[in-house]
């Protein structure tokens, strides 16, 4: 197959019998051009399959485009792709397009990916911060590109952010287990050092402290290596002499690991509540702390649009609600365990 050259603005001008400036004006300020001339130019453009390049046009002017960038973690994480779907819906409804890039949840990839996207003169940049420092974006922010941090606040950067009620979600889940009589409640998360997990761990500890349990360290398993499956931490926790009668998992990856361990042990006594819903959780009867990731994405997109319209406004941090969904695993009563 022979690939044809794309038609240029000059090709359209020749076919329509007008100047190149007139063609450009038709695609930028149509109201300033005579209607019959507009019709000729559009007919010529259609015949030649000409498409104007808004990116190039905006780059010549030194201004941003109507493209919004979103930097997220792994593509196979349901949270990320549902979040991206919410962002895209809101942007599309307001005349913006979305370009997505991934960091694989590695700090090294974040700045590299951000630099590549910002080279396209984005209207705004949305990102889920992974690195410990986002100050490399400060210069871009001063040039007028809004930066919106999602799920975790940016560090060393003045930026709007929108996060979940992480503390409240786990506080409520832990309190429900305590109200059912559980006193040995485990908490497992990986990674543990990110903002979201620090807030969830704080919610867990605060709920225990409200019931007079001030030291929960022996029931906590905290890791920061995504290459290490959570199954081993959970098995180790359940093997100790004063094993917990209930566990809370800090994200959907760890919840799935917990389900594997409980299944392999034929354990239907240990109560389980996981943070993050997942596709088969309702079928499996898994109680979760949940939220609406699509609504989170739409709210983040709205925040970006509002910041583009009001770049000098006060910085905002918004929280989206979380709530506990009871499906069975989290409602199991405590039972004493006999260890050999």
C-alpha positions as a Markdown table, in Angstrom:
| # | Residue | x | y | z |
|---|---|---|---|---|
| 1 | Unk | 0.0 | 0.0 | 0.0 |
| 2 | Unk | 1.3 | 3.5 | -0.9 |
| 3 | Unk | 1.0 | 5.9 | 1.9 |
| 4 | Unk | -0.2 | 9.3 | 0.8 |
| 5 | Unk | 1.1 | 12.6 | 2.1 |
| 6 | Unk | -1.3 | 14.5 | 4.4 |
| 7 | Unk | -2.8 | 17.6 | 2.9 |
| 8 | Unk | -1.4 | 20.9 | 4.2 |
| 9 | Unk | -3.1 | 24.2 | 4.9 |
| 10 | Unk | -1.5 | 25.5 | 1.7 |
| 11 | Unk | -3.1 | 22.6 | -0.3 |
| 12 | Unk | -6.5 | 23.6 | 1.0 |
| 13 | Unk | -5.8 | 27.2 | 0.1 |
| 14 | Unk | -4.9 | 26.4 | -3.5 |
| 15 | Unk | -8.0 | 24.2 | -4.0 |
| 16 | Unk | -10.3 | 26.8 | -2.4 |
| 17 | Unk | -8.7 | 29.7 | -4.3 |
| 18 | Unk | -7.9 | 31.7 | -1.1 |
| 19 | Unk | -4.8 | 32.6 | 0.9 |
| 20 | Unk | -3.3 | 30.4 | 3.6 |
| 21 | Unk | -4.2 | 33.0 | 6.2 |
| 22 | Unk | -7.9 | 32.8 | 5.2 |
| 23 | Unk | -7.8 | 29.0 | 5.6 |
| 24 | Unk | -6.2 | 29.5 | 9.1 |
| 25 | Unk | -8.9 | 32.1 | 10.0 |
| 26 | Unk | -11.7 | 29.7 | 9.0 |
| 27 | Unk | -10.4 | 27.2 | 11.6 |
| 28 | Unk | -9.7 | 29.7 | 14.3 |
| 29 | Unk | -12.0 | 32.7 | 13.9 |
| 30 | Unk | -14.7 | 31.6 | 11.5 |
| 31 | Unk | -17.0 | 34.4 | 12.4 |
| 32 | Unk | -14.6 | 36.9 | 10.7 |
| 33 | Unk | -14.8 | 35.1 | 7.3 |
| 34 | Unk | -17.6 | 35.5 | 4.7 |
| 35 | Unk | -20.0 | 32.5 | 4.8 |
| 36 | Unk | -19.4 | 31.6 | 1.1 |
| 37 | Unk | -15.7 | 31.6 | 1.7 |
| 38 | Unk | -16.1 | 29.4 | 4.8 |
| 39 | Unk | -18.1 | 26.9 | 2.7 |
| 40 | Unk | -15.4 | 26.8 | 0.0 |
| 41 | Unk | -12.7 | 26.2 | 2.5 |
| 42 | Unk | -14.5 | 23.5 | 4.4 |
| 43 | Unk | -15.4 | 21.7 | 1.1 |
| 44 | Unk | -11.8 | 21.8 | 0.0 |
| 45 | Unk | -10.6 | 20.6 | 3.4 |
| 46 | Unk | -13.1 | 17.7 | 3.3 |
| 47 | Unk | -12.1 | 16.7 | -0.2 |
| 48 | Unk | -8.4 | 16.7 | 0.8 |
| 49 | Unk | -9.1 | 15.0 | 4.2 |
| 50 | Unk | -7.3 | 17.9 | 5.8 |
| 51 | Unk | -7.3 | 18.0 | 9.6 |
| 52 | Unk | -6.1 | 21.1 | 11.5 |
| 53 | Unk | -3.5 | 20.5 | 14.1 |
| 54 | Unk | -4.5 | 22.4 | 17.3 |
| 55 | Unk | -1.4 | 21.3 | 19.1 |
| 56 | Unk | 0.9 | 22.9 | 16.6 |
| 57 | Unk | -1.3 | 26.0 | 16.5 |
| 58 | Unk | -1.1 | 26.4 | 20.2 |
| 59 | Unk | 2.6 | 25.7 | 20.3 |
| 60 | Unk | 3.2 | 28.5 | 17.8 |
| 61 | Unk | 1.3 | 30.9 | 20.1 |
| 62 | Unk | 3.2 | 29.7 | 23.1 |
| 63 | Unk | -0.1 | 28.7 | 24.9 |
| 64 | Unk | -1.5 | 25.5 | 26.3 |
| 65 | Unk | -3.7 | 23.0 | 24.4 |
| 66 | Unk | -7.0 | 21.6 | 25.4 |
| 67 | Unk | -5.3 | 18.3 | 26.2 |
| 68 | Unk | -5.1 | 17.3 | 29.9 |
| 69 | Unk | -2.4 | 14.8 | 31.0 |
| 70 | Unk | -2.9 | 12.1 | 33.7 |
| 71 | Unk | 0.0 | 10.1 | 35.2 |
| 72 | Unk | -1.1 | 7.0 | 37.0 |
| 73 | Unk | 0.4 | 3.7 | 38.2 |
| 74 | Unk | -0.1 | 0.3 | 36.8 |
| 75 | Unk | -2.6 | -0.3 | 34.0 |
| 76 | Unk | -3.8 | -3.6 | 35.5 |
| 77 | Unk | -5.0 | -1.9 | 38.8 |
| 78 | Unk | -8.8 | -1.5 | 38.7 |
| 79 | Unk | -8.6 | 1.7 | 40.8 |
| 80 | Unk | -6.4 | 3.4 | 38.2 |
| 81 | Unk | -8.4 | 2.6 | 35.1 |
| 82 | Unk | -11.7 | 3.4 | 36.7 |
| 83 | Unk | -10.2 | 6.7 | 37.9 |
| 84 | Unk | -9.1 | 7.4 | 34.4 |
| 85 | Unk | -12.5 | 6.7 | 33.0 |
| 86 | Unk | -14.1 | 9.2 | 35.4 |
| 87 | Unk | -11.5 | 11.9 | 34.4 |
| 88 | Unk | -12.1 | 11.2 | 30.7 |
| 89 | Unk | -15.9 | 11.5 | 31.0 |
| 90 | Unk | -15.8 | 14.8 | 32.7 |
| 91 | Unk | -13.1 | 16.3 | 30.4 |
| 92 | Unk | -14.9 | 15.1 | 27.3 |
| 93 | Unk | -18.1 | 16.7 | 28.4 |
| 94 | Unk | -16.3 | 20.0 | 28.7 |
| 95 | Unk | -14.4 | 19.9 | 25.4 |
| 96 | Unk | -11.1 | 18.6 | 26.6 |
| 97 | Unk | -9.1 | 15.5 | 25.6 |
| 98 | Unk | -7.1 | 13.2 | 27.9 |
| 99 | Unk | -3.7 | 11.6 | 27.4 |
| 100 | Unk | -2.6 | 9.0 | 29.9 |
| 101 | Unk | 0.8 | 7.8 | 30.9 |
| 102 | Unk | 1.9 | 5.2 | 33.5 |
| 103 | Unk | 4.8 | 5.1 | 36.0 |
| 104 | Unk | 4.4 | 1.4 | 37.0 |
| 105 | Unk | 4.2 | 2.9 | 40.6 |
| 106 | Unk | 7.9 | 3.6 | 40.6 |
| 107 | Unk | 9.3 | 6.9 | 41.7 |
| 108 | Unk | 12.0 | 6.9 | 39.0 |
| 109 | Unk | 9.4 | 6.9 | 36.3 |
| 110 | Unk | 7.3 | 9.8 | 37.6 |
| 111 | Unk | 9.6 | 12.8 | 36.6 |
| 112 | Unk | 10.5 | 11.2 | 33.2 |
| 113 | Unk | 6.9 | 10.6 | 32.3 |
| 114 | Unk | 5.9 | 14.1 | 33.5 |
| 115 | Unk | 8.6 | 15.8 | 31.4 |
| 116 | Unk | 7.4 | 13.9 | 28.3 |
| 117 | Unk | 3.8 | 14.9 | 28.8 |
| 118 | Unk | 4.5 | 18.5 | 29.6 |
| 119 | Unk | 6.4 | 18.8 | 26.3 |
| 120 | Unk | 3.0 | 18.7 | 24.7 |
| 121 | Unk | 2.0 | 22.0 | 26.5 |
| 122 | Unk | -0.8 | 20.5 | 28.5 |
| 123 | Unk | -3.7 | 22.5 | 29.7 |
| 124 | Unk | -3.3 | 20.8 | 33.1 |
| 125 | Unk | -1.5 | 17.9 | 34.6 |
| 126 | Unk | -3.2 | 15.4 | 36.9 |
| 127 | Unk | -1.0 | 12.8 | 38.7 |
| 128 | Unk | -1.0 | 10.2 | 41.4 |
| 129 | Unk | 2.3 | 11.1 | 43.2 |
| 130 | Unk | 4.7 | 8.2 | 43.7 |
| 131 | Unk | 8.0 | 10.0 | 44.3 |
| 132 | Unk | 8.9 | 11.6 | 47.6 |
| 133 | Unk | 9.3 | 15.0 | 46.0 |
| 134 | Unk | 7.3 | 16.8 | 43.3 |
| 135 | Unk | 9.2 | 20.1 | 43.4 |
| 136 | Unk | 10.4 | 19.5 | 39.9 |
| 137 | Unk | 6.9 | 20.6 | 38.8 |
| 138 | Unk | 7.1 | 24.0 | 40.5 |
| 139 | Unk | 8.6 | 25.8 | 37.5 |
| 140 | Unk | 5.9 | 24.5 | 35.2 |
| 141 | Unk | 3.2 | 25.6 | 37.7 |
| 142 | Unk | 4.7 | 29.1 | 37.6 |
| 143 | Unk | 4.4 | 29.0 | 33.8 |
| 144 | Unk | 0.6 | 28.5 | 34.3 |
| 145 | Unk | 0.2 | 24.7 | 34.1 |
| 146 | Unk | -2.2 | 23.6 | 36.9 |
| 147 | Unk | -1.1 | 20.5 | 38.7 |
| 148 | Unk | -3.7 | 18.4 | 40.5 |
| 149 | Unk | -2.6 | 15.6 | 42.8 |
| 150 | Unk | -5.0 | 12.7 | 43.1 |
| 151 | Unk | -5.2 | 10.1 | 45.9 |
| 152 | Unk | -2.1 | 11.6 | 47.6 |
| 153 | Unk | -1.1 | 15.2 | 48.2 |
| 154 | Unk | 2.0 | 16.4 | 46.3 |
| 155 | Unk | 5.2 | 17.0 | 48.3 |
| 156 | Unk | 7.2 | 20.2 | 48.2 |
| 157 | Unk | 4.8 | 21.6 | 45.6 |
| 158 | Unk | 1.9 | 24.0 | 46.0 |
| 159 | Unk | -0.9 | 22.1 | 44.2 |
| 160 | Unk | -4.6 | 21.3 | 44.6 |
| 161 | Unk | -5.3 | 17.7 | 45.7 |
| 162 | Unk | -8.2 | 15.4 | 46.0 |
| 163 | Unk | -7.9 | 12.3 | 48.2 |
| 164 | Unk | -10.1 | 9.7 | 49.8 |
| 165 | Unk | -11.3 | 9.7 | 53.5 |
| 166 | Unk | -8.7 | 7.0 | 54.2 |
| 167 | Unk | -8.5 | 7.6 | 58.0 |
| 168 | Unk | -12.3 | 7.6 | 58.4 |
| 169 | Unk | -12.8 | 4.5 | 56.2 |
| 170 | Unk | -10.4 | 2.3 | 58.2 |
| 171 | Unk | -11.4 | 3.8 | 61.5 |
| 172 | Unk | -15.1 | 2.9 | 60.8 |
| 173 | Unk | -14.1 | -0.7 | 59.7 |
| 174 | Unk | -12.0 | -1.3 | 62.8 |
| 175 | Unk | -14.7 | 0.1 | 65.0 |
| 176 | Unk | -17.3 | -2.3 | 63.5 |
| 177 | Unk | -15.0 | -5.2 | 64.3 |
| 178 | Unk | -14.4 | -4.0 | 67.9 |
| 179 | Unk | -18.2 | -3.6 | 68.3 |
| 180 | Unk | -18.6 | -7.2 | 67.4 |
| 181 | Unk | -16.2 | -8.2 | 70.2 |
| 182 | Unk | -12.9 | -8.5 | 68.3 |
| 183 | Unk | -9.9 | -7.3 | 70.3 |
| 184 | Unk | -7.0 | -8.9 | 68.3 |
| 185 | Unk | -7.3 | -7.2 | 64.9 |
| 186 | Unk | -4.5 | -7.4 | 62.4 |
| 187 | Unk | -3.5 | -4.8 | 59.8 |
| 188 | Unk | -1.5 | -5.7 | 56.7 |
| 189 | Unk | -0.5 | -3.3 | 53.9 |
| 190 | Unk | 2.1 | -3.1 | 51.1 |
| 191 | Unk | 3.3 | -0.4 | 50.3 |
| 192 | Unk | 3.1 | 1.1 | 53.8 |
| 193 | Unk | 5.0 | 4.4 | 53.4 |
| 194 | Unk | 2.7 | 6.2 | 51.0 |
| 195 | Unk | 0.3 | 8.8 | 52.2 |
| 196 | Unk | -2.8 | 6.7 | 51.7 |
| 197 | Unk | -1.5 | 3.8 | 53.8 |
| 198 | Unk | -0.2 | 6.1 | 56.5 |
| 199 | Unk | -3.7 | 7.6 | 56.9 |
| 200 | Unk | -5.4 | 4.1 | 56.9 |
| 201 | Unk | -2.9 | 2.8 | 59.5 |
| 202 | Unk | -3.6 | 5.9 | 61.6 |
| 203 | Unk | -7.3 | 5.2 | 61.4 |
| 204 | Unk | -6.8 | 1.6 | 62.5 |
| 205 | Unk | -4.6 | 2.6 | 65.5 |
| 206 | Unk | -7.0 | 5.4 | 66.5 |
| 207 | Unk | -10.0 | 3.0 | 66.6 |
| 208 | Unk | -8.1 | 0.5 | 68.7 |
| 209 | Unk | -6.9 | 3.3 | 71.1 |
| 210 | Unk | -10.5 | 4.4 | 71.5 |
| 211 | Unk | -11.1 | 0.9 | 73.0 |
| 212 | Unk | -8.0 | 1.0 | 75.2 |
| 213 | Unk | -5.7 | -1.0 | 72.9 |
| 214 | Unk | -2.6 | 1.2 | 72.6 |
| 215 | Unk | -0.1 | -1.2 | 71.2 |
| 216 | Unk | -1.0 | -3.1 | 68.1 |
| 217 | Unk | 2.5 | -3.6 | 66.7 |
| 218 | Unk | 2.4 | -7.4 | 67.1 |
| 219 | Unk | -0.7 | -7.5 | 64.8 |
| 220 | Unk | 0.7 | -5.2 | 62.1 |
| 221 | Unk | 2.5 | -6.4 | 59.0 |
| 222 | Unk | 3.8 | -3.4 | 57.0 |
| 223 | Unk | 6.0 | -3.7 | 53.9 |
| 224 | Unk | 7.3 | -1.5 | 51.1 |
| 225 | Unk | 8.1 | -4.0 | 48.3 |
| 226 | Unk | 5.4 | -4.6 | 45.7 |
| 227 | Unk | 7.4 | -7.6 | 44.4 |
| 228 | Unk | 6.8 | -9.4 | 47.6 |
| 229 | Unk | 3.3 | -11.1 | 47.8 |
| 230 | Unk | 1.3 | -10.4 | 50.9 |
| 231 | Unk | 0.5 | -14.0 | 51.5 |
| 232 | Unk | 3.6 | -14.7 | 53.6 |
| 233 | Unk | 2.9 | -11.7 | 55.9 |
| 234 | Unk | -0.7 | -12.9 | 56.4 |
| 235 | Unk | 0.3 | -16.5 | 57.1 |
| 236 | Unk | 2.9 | -15.4 | 59.6 |
| 237 | Unk | 0.3 | -13.2 | 61.4 |
| 238 | Unk | -2.2 | -16.1 | 61.6 |
| 239 | Unk | 0.5 | -18.5 | 62.9 |
| 240 | Unk | 1.5 | -16.6 | 66.0 |
| 241 | Unk | 0.2 | -17.7 | 69.4 |
| 242 | Unk | -2.1 | -14.8 | 69.9 |
| 243 | Unk | -3.3 | -14.7 | 66.3 |
| 244 | Unk | -5.8 | -12.0 | 65.4 |
| 245 | Unk | -9.4 | -13.0 | 65.1 |
| 246 | Unk | -9.9 | -10.4 | 62.4 |
| 247 | Unk | -7.7 | -8.7 | 59.8 |
| 248 | Unk | -8.0 | -5.5 | 57.8 |
| 249 | Unk | -6.1 | -5.3 | 54.5 |
| 250 | Unk | -4.8 | -1.9 | 53.2 |
| 251 | Unk | -5.6 | -2.4 | 49.5 |
| 252 | Unk | -7.1 | -4.8 | 47.0 |
| 253 | Unk | -3.9 | -6.6 | 46.3 |
| 254 | Unk | -3.4 | -7.5 | 50.0 |
| 255 | Unk | -7.1 | -8.5 | 50.3 |
| 256 | Unk | -6.7 | -11.0 | 47.4 |
| 257 | Unk | -3.6 | -12.4 | 49.2 |
| 258 | Unk | -5.6 | -12.8 | 52.4 |
| 259 | Unk | -8.4 | -14.6 | 50.6 |
| 260 | Unk | -5.8 | -17.1 | 49.2 |
| 261 | Unk | -4.4 | -17.8 | 52.6 |
| 262 | Unk | -7.8 | -18.2 | 54.3 |
| 263 | Unk | -8.9 | -20.5 | 51.5 |
| 264 | Unk | -5.7 | -22.7 | 51.7 |
| 265 | Unk | -6.2 | -23.0 | 55.4 |
| 266 | Unk | -10.0 | -23.6 | 55.1 |
| 267 | Unk | -10.3 | -20.8 | 57.5 |
| 268 | Unk | -13.9 | -19.4 | 57.6 |
| 269 | Unk | -13.6 | -18.0 | 61.1 |
| 270 | Unk | -11.1 | -15.1 | 60.7 |
| 271 | Unk | -13.0 | -11.9 | 59.9 |
| 272 | Unk | -11.8 | -9.9 | 57.0 |
| 273 | Unk | -12.4 | -6.3 | 55.8 |
| 274 | Unk | -10.4 | -5.0 | 52.8 |
| 275 | Unk | -9.8 | -1.5 | 51.7 |
| 276 | Unk | -10.8 | -1.1 | 48.0 |
| 277 | Unk | -13.6 | -2.9 | 46.3 |
| 278 | Unk | -12.8 | -5.3 | 43.4 |
| 279 | Unk | -14.9 | -7.0 | 40.7 |
| 280 | Unk | -15.7 | -10.3 | 42.4 |
| 281 | Unk | -15.8 | -9.1 | 46.0 |
| 282 | Unk | -19.6 | -9.2 | 46.0 |
| 283 | Unk | -19.7 | -12.8 | 44.6 |
| 284 | Unk | -17.1 | -13.9 | 47.2 |
| 285 | Unk | -18.9 | -12.1 | 50.0 |
| 286 | Unk | -15.9 | -9.9 | 51.0 |
| 287 | Unk | -16.7 | -7.0 | 53.2 |
| 288 | Unk | -14.8 | -3.8 | 52.1 |
| 289 | Unk | -14.2 | -0.2 | 52.6 |
| 290 | Unk | -15.2 | 1.3 | 49.3 |
| 291 | Unk | -15.7 | 4.5 | 47.4 |
| 292 | Unk | -16.6 | 5.6 | 43.9 |
| 293 | Unk | -13.4 | 5.8 | 41.8 |
| 294 | Unk | -15.3 | 7.2 | 38.8 |
| 295 | Unk | -16.7 | 10.0 | 40.9 |
| 296 | Unk | -13.2 | 10.7 | 42.2 |
| 297 | Unk | -11.9 | 11.0 | 38.7 |
| 298 | Unk | -14.8 | 13.3 | 37.6 |
| 299 | Unk | -14.1 | 15.5 | 40.7 |
| 300 | Unk | -10.4 | 15.7 | 39.9 |
| 301 | Unk | -11.2 | 16.7 | 36.3 |
| 302 | Unk | -13.6 | 19.4 | 37.5 |
| 303 | Unk | -10.9 | 20.7 | 39.9 |
| 304 | Unk | -8.4 | 20.9 | 37.0 |
| 305 | Unk | -10.9 | 22.8 | 34.8 |
| 306 | Unk | -11.7 | 25.2 | 37.6 |
| 307 | Unk | -8.0 | 25.8 | 38.3 |
| 308 | Unk | -7.4 | 26.6 | 34.6 |
| 309 | Unk | -10.2 | 29.2 | 34.8 |
| 310 | Unk | -8.9 | 30.6 | 38.1 |
| 311 | Unk | -5.1 | 30.1 | 38.3 |
| 312 | Unk | -4.6 | 32.5 | 41.1 |
| 313 | Unk | -7.2 | 31.1 | 43.5 |
| 314 | Unk | -6.5 | 29.5 | 46.9 |
| 315 | Unk | -5.1 | 26.0 | 46.8 |
| 316 | Unk | -7.7 | 23.4 | 47.8 |
| 317 | Unk | -7.6 | 19.8 | 49.3 |
| 318 | Unk | -10.8 | 17.9 | 48.8 |
| 319 | Unk | -11.8 | 14.6 | 50.4 |
| 320 | Unk | -14.1 | 12.1 | 48.8 |
| 321 | Unk | -16.2 | 9.8 | 51.0 |
| 322 | Unk | -15.5 | 6.2 | 51.9 |
| 323 | Unk | -17.9 | 3.7 | 53.5 |
| 324 | Unk | -18.1 | 0.1 | 54.7 |
| 325 | Unk | -20.0 | -2.5 | 52.7 |
| 326 | Unk | -20.9 | -5.6 | 54.7 |
| 327 | Unk | -21.0 | -8.8 | 52.7 |
| 328 | Unk | -20.1 | -11.5 | 55.1 |
| 329 | Unk | -16.4 | -11.8 | 55.8 |
| 330 | Unk | -16.3 | -8.8 | 58.1 |
| 331 | Unk | -19.3 | -9.8 | 60.2 |
| 332 | Unk | -17.8 | -13.1 | 61.5 |
| 333 | Unk | -17.8 | -13.1 | 65.4 |
| 334 | Unk | -14.5 | -13.6 | 67.3 |
| 335 | Unk | -13.5 | -17.2 | 68.2 |
| 336 | Unk | -10.7 | -18.3 | 70.5 |
| 337 | Unk | -8.0 | -20.2 | 68.7 |
| 338 | Unk | -6.2 | -23.2 | 70.0 |
| 339 | Unk | -2.6 | -23.4 | 68.8 |
| 340 | Unk | -0.5 | -26.6 | 69.2 |
